[in-house]
Amino acid sequence: MTLPPTALPTIKDTKSGILLMVLAIFCFAAMDAVAKGLIARYPVPQVIWARFAGQVLIVAVLLGPRLPAMLRTRWPLLHLIRGVCQLGAIGCFFSALPHIGLAEATALGDLNPVLITLGAALFLGERLGPRRIAGVVAALIGALIIIRPGLSVFTPAALLPLAAAVFYAISALLTRHLGPQETAWTPLILGALFGMAATSVTLPFVWVPVPMADWPLFALIGALGTAANLFLIRSFTLAQAGSVAPFAYAGLIFATGWGYILYGEVPDLPTIIGALVIVAAGLYVWHRETRVHGASKTQ
């Protein structure tokens, strides 16, 4: 049976989708900023646990009696791998925050769009032409400008956001594969449950008592992470991915702002140049994908 074509979104829906994408990225950047402050005083696994535990609690409340149905899936192994990658992405990114600035970490993490393009070609059978390869290479050059291997400013911690980008790209590819086959609530709750369960095992060994003044910050991480994911899902529901994807790079602006306001961090010139190279490469790849997709529709 052939499915009917999906109706094109209206201008109003597209504008709403863009707004929701910007809100999602704002929440992600704010979550990372709060996490950076907490990780200075608490072990990384404890902070990650709070992020996932908060999401489990909030999503469970939102779903209510629908929760058992959302926990059922025909692809448990794929969800397990996705959960591992999601935990790896957050774990690597949070682990880098005590050692490098928010803007640097976010810029390196923004490699994931071009990595997703490369992974889609390698594992999902999507076409990878010379222009897309050029975009991937340019993004990697931008990352090298930021981390400056071989120079005194280089720190191994700069590799952690790169690892986070790889983990995130794998998770996104799995989400893209599962997306048409089940509701978005299923990966949202299953991923959070896996992250909470995995980090809960470490809590007896790393737990640091939390004074009452810090509990709102732990709760805030869970709330911001959940809100960001919900905004993201709704954004892609209302608008086409190609219309909203470029606005994810607003995270660089937000991360730079939070880093300066909360921690007095100012990116240096090589970081700014490398970030611009990565953003330009990502926008170029996005532009090529939308042109090719648009051309295929007219044939």
C-alpha positions in Angstrom: 0.0 0.0 0.0 1.3 3.4 -0.9 1.1 6.1 1.8 -0.4 9.4 0.8 2.1 12.3 0.4 2.7 14.4 3.5 1.1 17.8 3.2 3.6 20.7 3.0 3.6 22.8 6.2 2.0 26.3 6.1 4.0 29.5 6.5 2.6 29.7 10.0 3.6 26.2 10.9 7.1 26.8 9.5 7.5 30.0 11.6 6.3 28.1 14.7 8.7 25.3 14.0 11.6 27.7 13.7 10.6 29.4 17.0 10.4 26.0 18.7 13.8 25.0 17.4 15.4 28.2 18.8 13.6 27.5 22.1 15.0 23.9 22.2 18.5 25.1 21.5 18.2 27.8 24.2 17.1 25.2 26.7 20.0 22.9 25.7 22.5 25.7 26.1 21.0 26.7 29.5 21.1 23.1 30.7 24.8 22.9 29.7 25.5 26.1 31.5 23.9 24.9 34.7 25.6 21.6 34.4 29.0 23.3 34.2 28.5 25.0 37.5 27.3 21.8 39.2 30.1 19.6 37.8 32.6 21.9 39.5 31.1 20.7 42.9 29.6 17.2 42.1 30.8 14.1 40.2 29.8 14.0 36.5 27.7 10.7 36.9 25.6 12.4 39.7 24.8 15.4 37.5 24.0 13.2 34.5 21.7 11.0 36.7 19.8 14.2 37.7 19.4 15.1 34.0 17.9 11.7 33.1 15.9 11.2 36.3 14.2 14.5 35.9 13.2 13.7 32.3 11.8 10.3 33.4 9.7 11.9 36.1 8.4 14.8 33.9 7.6 12.5 30.9 5.9 10.0 33.1 3.7 12.7 34.6 2.9 14.1 31.1 2.0 10.7 29.7 0.0 9.5 32.7 -1.9 6.3 31.9 -0.4 6.2 28.4 3.1 5.5 29.8 2.9 1.6 29.6 1.9 1.8 25.9 4.9 4.1 25.2 7.3 1.7 26.8 6.5 -1.1 24.3 8.7 -1.3 21.2 9.5 -3.8 18.5 13.1 -2.7 18.3 14.6 -3.1 21.8 18.1 -3.6 20.6 18.1 -0.4 18.5 16.8 1.5 21.5 19.5 0.0 23.7 22.2 1.2 21.3 20.6 4.6 21.0 20.4 4.8 24.8 24.1 4.0 25.1 25.0 6.6 22.5 22.8 9.2 24.1 24.4 8.6 27.5 27.9 8.7 25.8 27.1 12.0 24.2 26.0 13.7 27.4 28.7 12.0 29.5 31.5 13.2 27.1 30.1 16.7 26.8 29.5 17.2 30.5 33.0 15.7 31.3 34.6 18.4 29.0 32.9 21.3 30.7 35.2 21.7 33.7 38.2 21.9 31.4 37.1 24.0 28.4 34.6 26.9 27.8 31.0 26.5 26.9 31.5 28.1 23.5 34.5 25.8 22.6 32.6 22.7 23.7 29.4 23.7 21.8 31.4 24.6 18.6 33.1 21.2 18.6 29.8 19.5 19.3 28.3 21.2 16.3 30.2 18.8 14.1 27.3 16.4 14.5 25.3 17.7 11.5 28.0 16.9 9.0 28.8 13.6 10.8 25.1 12.7 10.5 25.4 13.4 6.8 28.4 11.2 6.5 26.8 8.4 8.6 23.6 8.5 6.6 25.6 7.8 3.5 27.6 5.0 5.1 24.8 3.2 6.9 21.5 4.4 5.5 22.4 4.3 1.8 22.0 8.1 1.3 24.1 9.6 -1.5 27.4 11.2 -0.6 28.8 13.4 -3.4 32.0 15.3 -3.5 30.4 18.6 -2.3 29.2 16.9 0.9 32.5 15.3 1.4 34.1 18.8 1.1 31.6 20.0 3.8 32.7 17.2 6.2 36.4 17.9 5.6 35.9 21.7 6.1 34.1 21.0 9.4 36.9 18.8 10.6 39.4 21.6 9.7 37.3 24.0 11.8 37.5 21.6 14.7 41.3 21.4 14.4 41.5 25.2 14.4 39.7 25.2 17.8 41.6 22.4 19.5 45.0 23.2 17.9 46.7 19.9 18.4 50.4 20.1 19.0 50.2 23.5 20.5 50.5 24.4 24.2 46.8 25.4 24.3 45.7 21.9 23.4 44.1 19.8 26.1 42.9 16.2 25.7 39.6 17.4 27.2 39.0 19.1 23.9 38.5 15.7 22.3 35.5 14.9 24.5 33.1 17.2 22.6 34.3 15.5 19.4 33.4 12.1 20.9 30.1 13.6 22.1 29.4 14.7 18.5 30.1 11.2 17.2 27.8 9.6 19.8 25.1 12.1 19.1 25.3 11.5 15.3 24.9 7.7 15.8 21.9 8.4 18.2 20.4 10.8 15.6 20.8 8.2 12.8 19.0 5.6 14.9 16.3 8.1 15.8 15.9 8.9 12.0 15.6 5.1 11.3 13.1 4.5 14.1 11.1 7.8 13.7 8.7 6.7 10.9 7.9 3.5 12.7 6.8 4.6 16.2 5.8 7.7 18.3 8.5 10.1 19.4 7.5 9.5 23.1 8.9 6.0 23.0 12.6 7.0 22.4 12.1 10.0 24.7 11.2 7.8 27.7 13.3 4.7 26.9 16.4 6.8 26.4 15.9 8.6 29.7 15.2 5.3 31.5 18.4 3.8 30.2 20.5 6.9 31.2 18.9 7.0 34.7 19.4 3.2 35.2 23.1 3.3 34.0 24.1 6.2 36.1 22.1 5.0 39.2 24.6 2.1 39.4 27.4 4.5 40.0 25.6 6.6 42.6 26.6 4.6 45.7 30.3 5.1 44.7 30.3 8.8 43.8 27.3 10.4 45.6 28.1 13.7 47.2 25.4 15.0 49.7 23.4 17.8 48.1 22.4 20.8 50.3 18.9 22.1 49.9 20.1 25.2 48.0 21.4 23.0 45.2 18.4 20.7 44.7 16.6 23.3 42.5 19.6 23.3 40.2 19.5 19.5 39.9 15.8 19.7 39.2 16.4 22.5 36.6 18.8 20.3 34.6 16.0 17.7 34.2 13.4 20.3 33.4 15.6 22.0 30.8 16.6 18.8 29.1 13.0 17.6 28.9 11.7 20.9 27.6 14.5 21.0 25.0 13.6 17.5 23.7 9.9 18.3 23.6 10.4 21.6 21.8 12.7 19.7 19.3 10.1 17.0 18.7 7.3 19.5 18.2 9.5 21.6 15.9 10.2 18.7 13.5 6.5 17.8 13.7 5.3 21.3 12.5 8.0 22.1 9.9 10.3 20.4 7.5 13.7 19.5 8.9 15.5 21.5 6.2 13.6 24.6 7.3 14.6 24.5 10.9 17.9 22.7 11.0 20.1 25.8 10.4 18.7 27.5 13.5 20.4 24.8 15.7 23.6 26.8 15.2 22.0 29.5 17.5 23.4 27.3 20.2 26.8 28.9 19.6 25.4 32.3 20.4 23.6 31.1 23.5 26.6 29.1 24.8 28.9 32.1 24.3 26.4 34.3 26.2 25.9 31.9 29.1 29.6 31.3 29.3 30.3 35.0 29.6 27.5 35.9 32.0 27.9 33.0 34.4 31.6 32.2 34.2 33.3 35.2 32.5 34.5 33.1 29.5 35.4 34.9 26.3 36.2 32.8 23.3 39.6 33.5 21.7 40.1 34.4 18.0 41.0 30.8 16.8 37.9 29.5 18.6 35.7 32.1 16.8 37.3 31.3 13.4 37.0 27.5 13.9 33.4 27.9 15.0 32.6 30.0 11.9 34.2 27.3 9.7 32.1 24.6 11.3 28.9 26.6 11.0 29.7 27.5 7.3 30.4 23.8 6.5 27.1 22.7 8.2 25.1 25.3 6.4 26.7 24.3 3.1 25.8 20.7 3.6 22.3 21.6 4.6 22.0 23.8 1.5 23.2 21.0 -0.8 20.8 18.5 0.8 17.8 20.8 0.4 18.7 21.6 -3.2 19.1 17.9 -4.1 15.9 17.0 -2.2 14.0 19.8 -4.0 15.4 18.8 -7.4 14.3 15.2 -6.9 10.8 16.3 -6.1 10.5 18.1 -9.4 11.6 15.2 -11.5 
